[in-house]
Amino acid sequence: MKKFILRRLLLGVIVMLGVAFITFFLTRVIPSDPAAKWVGPRATPEQIAKATIDLGLDQPLYVQFFKYMGDLLQGNLGASLRTRRPIMLELQENLPATIELVFISTIAAVFLGIPLGVISARRKDQWVDHLSRLFSVGVVSLPTFWVGLILQLLFFRTLHLFPMGGQLSTEIKLTMEIPKITGFLMFDSLVTGNFRIFTDALWHIVLPGITIGLYPVGLVARMTRSALLEILNEDYITAARSYGLSERIVLWSYALKNSIGSTSTVVALSIGYTLVNTFLTESIFSWPGIGSYIASAVIGLDYPAIMGVTIFSAFSYVILNLVADVIIAMDPRVRA
Amino acid sequence: MTEYFEIKNLAVGFHTFEGVRDVLRIESLRIKRGETYGLVGESGAGKTVLALTILGLLPKPAAIVHSGEIWLDGQDLLKKTDRQMYTQYRGKRITMIFQDPMSTLNPVFTVGQQLARVIEAQQHLKGQANTQKALEMLEIVKLPDAGRMLEKYPHELSGGQRQRIIIAIALTCGAEFLIADEPTRNLDVTIQAGILKLMDELQQEFKMSMLFIANNVGLVNVVCKNAGILYRGKLVEDGPSEKVIRRARHPYTQTLISAIPRDKSEALKFANTVIKPDAEHGCPYYARCTLAEDACAASEPMLEAVDGAQKVACFVAARRQP
């Protein structure tokens, strides 16, 4: 088991190196002058030339690359071209809001998607299954930005049920002190007993949460269904039924545990996908997370910020897949 | 008055892309209480389908039971709902040993967990009493080192060990009617003998009635009092196993038996040669039968008594009284 994890970790390191390599060279071929961005729109040519030397942009590309990699290993992602603040710091500020969204969608994927897939497989070709398949295929194929806009139109403009965007109401932001312990707004307000902030935050997360969560729920439901259908045809399932075991045990324990490999892989992948999907959703709902951050970074051609977010995303993918692999390795056949 | 276990005019079909295909047509099959009945047939004859029909575990909605009755102790199983089959029959009065020890145990649970589940469901024992019962069952099927065996996963065990565990699980149910679907099919010959001996002893001990399914005529003669030959879903010969095997009447049974090589001088015979096209409404064996007449293609022969308890479904064989 230890050896297995080590091997996977090594693989992860190689993937990370590749990502760093590609992002570094890709951002360098973007037709834009970082030094000019650094000093601002009204800078003189002398100032730009000085900034070029300050930022090390006059040195050969490979020297820049090694310097970049060296910084990366120390956890230094460089400074933003727009704000001149360390990218690491800005990521830390923006991350919690995004993680809240991703967390909610993952909870939905696991606690709605898996049961939906199980029920669908059990009731194959009955109306529950047809409905659930329609739902899964539907939500997987609907573009996120469209879902977001429609939800805003329906629940904000027509029904006035949920706010249009942001993480908190303006009046609460202005009149109340926002607790900051971990940076996770809902968690912090809950532990400090600020229920008004908590419910307001909950109210605000509903629409972006649904927008983000639909895809993983649909995907996980579909994958769980197909994995289970195969397993339900196995001899040991028929055997379990012939011993008079209840359908509850047969389905939710005997069958589901056998599908854990494919289910956990798809959950891990959908978390990674969700993380990327927040980029659009956050822009639509003005959610102050990584998504909004990268959107403005791209528009401002803030390449250290873009690279920082890319590396962070790749890092999450690697970690998530490692977790999925470890879960799969709990299958006694793999472990052996 | 029906026998303890009796099948009457059972017809089962499967939906396929070309419409419904009939896979099982059994006019009559009887098993007395405490008796072992051997059912022989080549693969694809419908033996496993029969077993699943009895348990009410046919895949739905692919399979359809057209007609028939399956009586067990005065109750028609085909009239029971799935709920009734679950609460009163499966695991309680009927249980099954499946043919492939490699795929019958759940690969992600230990032997102990799988035994414990069944013990809890059928004997309502929990905790220490449950484990005690599991150990006891493993001893009954003569598995040494039972304590360590409980901790093992199926892939850590040999075929013979697995089959013993499968038998243990099936016996744990405490059912009175056991369907053994080729329990020795995938085992080495030496291990086969051990398993058969074990099953025979256990049947005496637990006073079970058994439907013993096999694709080997020789086994049936040893294990069973009565036997039937299943060919393409139809019971073509039925009677005391001694007679069915020693004095086979149906041309298919005869070919089956003569296909067993006895010594070197004998040329290997092949029972599986198609010599003419299938007869759509006639005898299912028509295409391979060397004795077939025109009448065999026109209508299907029914089981007919030929020699006391021995019955055969063949126009030609029925005419040739001994």
Chai-1 contact restraints between the chains, C-beta under 6 A:
chainA,res_idxA,chainB,res_idxB,connection_type,confidence,min_distance_angstrom,max_distance_angstrom,comment,restraint_id
A,D235,B,F98,contact,1.0,0.0,6.0,A-B,restraint_1
A,D235,B,D100,contact,1.0,0.0,6.0,A-B,restraint_2
A,D235,B,S103,contact,1.0,0.0,6.0,A-B,restraint_3
A,D235,B,T104,contact,1.0,0.0,6.0,A-B,restraint_4
A,Y236,B,T104,contact,1.0,0.0,6.0,A-B,restraint_5
A,Y236,B,L105,contact,1.0,0.0,6.0,A-B,restraint_6
A,Y236,B,N106,contact,1.0,0.0,6.0,A-B,restraint_7
A,T238,B,L57,contact,1.0,0.0,6.0,A-B,restraint_8
A,A239,B,F98,contact,1.0,0.0,6.0,A-B,restraint_9
A,A239,B,T104,contact,1.0,0.0,6.0,A-B,restraint_10
A,R241,B,L57,contact,1.0,0.0,6.0,A-B,restraint_11
A,S242,B,L55,contact,1.0,0.0,6.0,A-B,restraint_12
A,S242,B,R90,contact,1.0,0.0,6.0,A-B,restraint_13
A,S242,B,M96,contact,1.0,0.0,6.0,A-B,restraint_14
A,Y243,B,G91,contact,1.0,0.0,6.0,A-B,restraint_15
A,Y243,B,V118,contact,1.0,0.0,6.0,A-B,restraint_16
A,Y243,B,C173,contact,1.0,0.0,6.0,A-B,restraint_17
A,G244,B,R90,contact,1.0,0.0,6.0,A-B,restraint_18
A,G244,B,G91,contact,1.0,0.0,6.0,A-B,restraint_19
A,G244,B,K92,contact,1.0,0.0,6.0,A-B,restraint_20
A,G244,B,A121,contact,1.0,0.0,6.0,A-B,restraint_21
A,L245,B,A121,contact,1.0,0.0,6.0,A-B,restraint_22
A,Y254,B,N106,contact,1.0,0.0,6.0,A-B,restraint_23
A,K257,B,V108,contact,1.0,0.0,6.0,A-B,restraint_24
A,N258,B,V108,contact,1.0,0.0,6.0,A-B,restraint_25
A,D331,B,V108,contact,1.0,0.0,6.0,A-B,restraint_26
A,P332,B,Y153,contact,1.0,0.0,6.0,A-B,restraint_27
A,R333,B,P107,contact,1.0,0.0,6.0,A-B,restraint_28
A,R333,B,H155,contact,1.0,0.0,6.0,A-B,restraint_29
